[in-house]
């Protein structure tokens, strides 16, 4: 199976297994639909005018268009996935059950694709906002400071602190207090400890988030995914529409990591001599309970939680792994190449190709009247086509096709009547 086909099937099958239906939204939205939903990331939106002069924007993500769709169609309960690999659950449900399922989906997709070691970081915007409040961040700076904290996976703490203090006007004392908290990682134990923290316990918002975080981890234990999930106070995800749980999946590798800001590692946080370090985000999402209400004329809210899989990054990683291991990378989903060993057999090749297409086989033929057999076989090796159906004068007389396995170069004669079934059998094992 081609790498891209495998990734696509794995992700979509996981979404379907969890009861989602597919809903697509337009590539372009009215500019007013997207404006004011993303915070500082709004500068990344591309604008244009349609032929009538109406101002449109290229969608920045799939979450805001989905919320607009729910509001326009008065939908209050739905599970959906988008062909671009988003999964969302909309509806009023008991806390943390849908959220835990989204994390389970990420876990099973990344495990099945075998991309390597990964970690799913989780946090909650209520915990972040409570943390900012008790650390002395003014209310009007919550979102902009959150956007800066979100850069910790790309920037050092020193650079993040410098941006908060020198560019955004936060006091150095407040920044240092934030630094102590964002160094913390753990699980349910960390949530319990923060509920007893002298500062954090003063924030009702933070306590609500921490209580839900404990509940989330209890469900994650039932789903058997806590081995890969970590409560990480440095995770911010700067998009303004998040209201609760947020998460991000990153691939990791072993390596030395310096002690975090504020001293020793806490509850398994990075800071030990050897620890996993992030080498790239491959999925992310969170809860956005207020977004649908922005598009509803009566302001009716539909709670939502979702996750997006970074499919292009996954493609790239899997292809790089295949190349590094000298594994032949399939660049096509074609199951069989229809080839000929002799001249003047174009019509027979086209005829057989049509039979295979009609039988549901993904077949290909070279667009030359008399291609050399070696060229046809080389094309199969280069693109990863697993089988070649070879026609010759003798095969036509005998009513057979010589079926060649590209990897082993083994050839067998298969009757024309049995060819489709034989190809299905062999390619299902690839």
CORDA-V609089 format. One line per field, one symbol per residue. phi: phi as a letter, one per 40 degrees, with the letter a starting at -180 (. if undefined). psi: psi as a letter, one per 40 degrees, with the letter a starting at -180 (. if undefined). burial: b if it has 9 or more other ideal C-beta (glycine too) atoms within 8 Angstrom, else e. A space follows every 50 residues. Layout:
BEGIN
phi: ???
psi: ???
burial: ???
END
This chain:
BEGIN
phi: .cdccccdccccccdcccgcbcbbbccbbddccccgbbgccdccccbabc ccgccbbcdcabccdcccccccbfcbaabbbbdcgbbbbbicbcdgcccc cdcccdcccccccfchcabbcbaacccccccccccgcddcbdccccccdc cccbbccdccccccccbbgcccccccccdcccccbiadcccccccccdcc ccbccccccccccccdcccccccgbccbbbcbcccbfcccccbadbaabb cbacicbcdcdghccbfgcdiccbacbcbicbaaiicbccccccbcdcgc cbcaaaabccccccdccccccccccgccccbacdcabcbbcbcgbdcccc ccdcccdccgccbabccbcbccdccccccccccgccbbcbbadcccccgb bccbcccbgcbbcbcdcccccccdcccccc
psi: hidddddddddddddddefiihhiiidiihddddheeebeedeehhiiia deehhiihidaeddddddddddefhehihiiidefihihhihiihedddd ddddddddddddefeaiihhhiahdddddddddeeehideedddddddde edeeiidddddddddddefiiddddddddddeehiabddddddddehddd eehdddddddddddddddddddefeedehhhheehdgehdehebhiihhi iiiiihhiiihebiihfeiieidhihihehheiiaahgeeddddehdeeh ihhiiiihhgddddddddddddddeehhhheiehdihhiieiiffddddd ddddddddeehhiiihfidgiiddddddddddeehdihhhiidddddefi hhhhhddeeihihhiddeddddddddeee.
burial: ebbebbbbbbbbebbbebebeebebeeebbbebbeebbbbbbeebebbee eeeebbbbbbebbbbbbbbbbeeebeebbbbbeebbbbbbbeeeebbbbb bbbbbbbbbbeebebbebbbbbbbbbbbbbbbbbbebeeebbbbbbbbbb bbeeeebebbbbbbbeebebeeebbbbbbbbbbbbbbbebbbbbbeeebb bebebbbbbbbbbbbbbbbbeebebbebbbbbbbbbbbbbbbbbbbbbbb bbbeeeeeebeeeebbbebbbeeebbbbeebbbbbbbbbbbbbbbbeeee bbbbbbbbbbbebbbebbbebbbeeeeebbebbbbbbbbbeeeebbebbb ebbebbbeeebebbbbeeeebebebbbebbbebbbbbbbbbbeebbeeeb bbbbbbeeeebebbbeeebbebbbebbeee
END
